[in-house]
Amino acid sequence: MSSFSIVSLNISKKTGEPKKPVNAITVKSDFGIENDAHAGPGHRQVSLLALEDIRIMQQKLRTIKPGDFAENITTQGIDLPALPLGSKLTIGEVVLEVTQIGKTCHKGCSILEQTGDCIMPRRGIFTKVISGGEISHESTGTYHI
């Protein structure tokens, strides 16, 4: 088992907009994050993106920050897209199962328009919630394949 840290927790009221950082989130089983626009049934309940990938994009546009790619959880110390589907991430009592690697970028994504590139389609991952609970921005997690 390997560990990683949580850099930022992010939610939004509407889909298609950058998420805003919060100090803590409540994650509900088979639903997602309470008060987040993307919560609900399905296989893309919680999204994750690594700070290491955001830093690459900051070389093209310095103002980019965690949440701008609409990821719920920004991590550090884990190569997210290298995780096989079905891998489990544990953050405190929360257990997430990797269900999708990458996605199709929204047409008109402001980051893509400004930089000519977007990392979320290649480097972001999506998970479903196996077990819910609370996560704070000071949390650490583990993963196993």
C-alpha positions as CSV (number, residue, x, y, z in Angstrom):
1,M,0.0,0.0,0.0
2,S,1.3,3.5,-0.9
3,S,0.3,6.9,0.5
4,F,-0.6,10.3,-0.9
5,S,-1.6,13.7,0.4
6,I,-4.7,15.8,-0.2
7,V,-3.7,19.3,-1.5
8,S,-7.2,20.8,-2.1
9,L,-10.9,19.8,-1.8
10,N,-13.1,21.5,-4.4
11,I,-16.8,21.8,-5.1
12,S,-19.1,23.8,-7.4
13,K,-22.8,24.7,-7.5
14,K,-23.1,24.2,-11.3
15,T,-21.5,21.8,-13.7
16,G,-19.1,23.2,-16.3
17,E,-17.5,25.7,-14.0
18,P,-14.3,25.7,-12.0
19,K,-14.7,24.4,-8.5
20,K,-13.9,26.4,-5.4
21,P,-11.7,25.1,-2.6
22,V,-13.3,24.2,0.8
23,N,-11.7,23.0,4.1
24,A,-13.7,19.8,4.3
25,I,-16.2,17.7,2.4
26,T,-18.8,15.1,3.2
27,V,-18.7,12.1,0.9
28,K,-21.8,9.9,0.7
29,S,-21.8,6.3,-0.4
30,D,-22.9,5.7,-4.0
31,F,-23.6,9.4,-4.4
32,G,-20.5,11.7,-4.3
33,I,-19.8,14.9,-2.4
34,E,-22.5,16.7,-0.6
35,N,-23.3,20.1,-2.1
36,D,-21.3,19.4,-5.3
37,A,-23.0,19.8,-8.7
38,H,-21.6,16.5,-10.0
39,A,-22.9,14.4,-7.1
40,G,-25.4,11.7,-7.9
41,P,-25.7,8.1,-9.1
42,G,-23.3,6.8,-11.7
43,H,-19.6,6.0,-12.1
44,R,-18.2,9.5,-12.0
45,Q,-19.1,10.6,-8.5
46,V,-15.8,12.1,-7.4
47,S,-13.0,13.4,-9.7
48,L,-9.3,13.6,-8.8
49,L,-6.3,15.3,-10.4
50,A,-2.7,15.5,-9.2
51,L,-1.0,18.7,-8.2
52,E,2.1,17.5,-10.2
53,D,-0.1,17.7,-13.4
54,I,-1.5,21.1,-12.5
55,R,2.1,22.4,-12.1
56,I,2.8,21.4,-15.7
57,M,-0.1,23.5,-16.9
58,Q,1.0,26.4,-14.7
59,Q,4.1,26.6,-16.9
60,K,1.7,27.6,-19.7
61,L,-0.7,29.7,-17.6
62,R,0.5,30.8,-14.2
63,T,-3.0,31.6,-12.8
64,I,-4.2,28.0,-13.0
65,K,-4.9,26.6,-9.5
66,P,-6.5,23.5,-7.9
67,G,-10.2,23.2,-8.8
68,D,-9.8,25.0,-12.2
69,F,-10.0,21.6,-13.9
70,A,-13.3,20.9,-12.0
71,E,-11.6,18.2,-10.0
72,N,-13.1,17.5,-6.6
73,I,-9.8,16.3,-5.0
74,T,-6.3,17.5,-5.8
75,T,-3.7,15.1,-4.7
76,Q,0.1,15.0,-4.4
77,G,2.4,11.9,-4.5
78,I,0.3,9.6,-6.6
79,D,0.3,8.9,-10.4
80,L,-3.5,8.8,-10.7
81,P,-3.8,7.8,-14.4
82,A,-1.4,4.9,-13.8
83,L,-4.0,3.3,-11.4
84,P,-5.9,0.4,-13.0
85,L,-9.7,0.5,-13.1
86,G,-11.0,-1.0,-9.9
87,S,-8.2,0.3,-7.7
88,K,-9.2,1.5,-4.3
89,L,-8.2,4.8,-2.7
90,T,-8.8,5.2,1.0
91,I,-8.9,8.6,2.7
92,G,-9.8,8.2,6.3
93,E,-13.0,6.2,6.3
94,V,-13.8,7.1,2.7
95,V,-13.2,4.4,0.1
96,L,-13.2,5.4,-3.6
97,E,-13.0,2.9,-6.5
98,V,-11.4,4.1,-9.8
99,T,-14.0,3.8,-12.6
100,Q,-12.6,6.0,-15.4
101,I,-9.3,7.4,-16.5
102,G,-9.6,10.7,-18.4
103,K,-12.6,12.2,-20.1
104,T,-13.7,14.1,-23.1
105,C,-13.0,17.8,-22.5
106,H,-15.9,20.2,-22.6
107,K,-16.2,22.2,-25.8
108,G,-15.1,25.7,-25.1
109,C,-13.1,24.8,-22.0
110,S,-11.4,28.1,-21.0
111,I,-8.1,26.4,-20.1
112,L,-7.9,24.7,-23.5
113,E,-8.8,27.9,-25.2
114,Q,-6.1,29.9,-23.4
115,T,-3.3,27.3,-23.5
116,G,-4.1,25.0,-26.4
117,D,-4.0,22.0,-23.9
118,C,-5.9,20.5,-21.1
119,I,-4.7,17.7,-18.8
120,M,-8.0,16.6,-17.4
121,P,-8.8,14.4,-20.4
122,R,-5.5,12.6,-20.1
123,R,-4.6,12.8,-16.4
124,G,-7.8,13.1,-14.4
125,I,-9.5,10.1,-12.9
126,F,-13.1,9.4,-11.8
127,T,-14.3,7.3,-8.9
128,K,-17.4,6.0,-7.3
129,V,-17.9,6.1,-3.6
130,I,-17.8,2.7,-1.9
131,S,-17.8,4.0,1.7
132,G,-18.6,7.6,2.7
133,G,-17.3,9.9,5.4
134,E,-15.5,13.2,6.0
135,I,-12.3,14.4,4.3
136,S,-10.4,17.5,5.4
137,H,-7.7,19.3,3.4
138,E,-5.2,17.9,5.9
139,S,-6.1,14.3,5.2
140,T,-3.8,11.7,3.7
141,G,-4.8,8.6,1.8
142,T,-3.6,5.2,0.7
143,Y,-4.2,3.2,-2.4
144,H,-4.0,-0.4,-3.4
145,I,-4.4,-2.1,-6.8
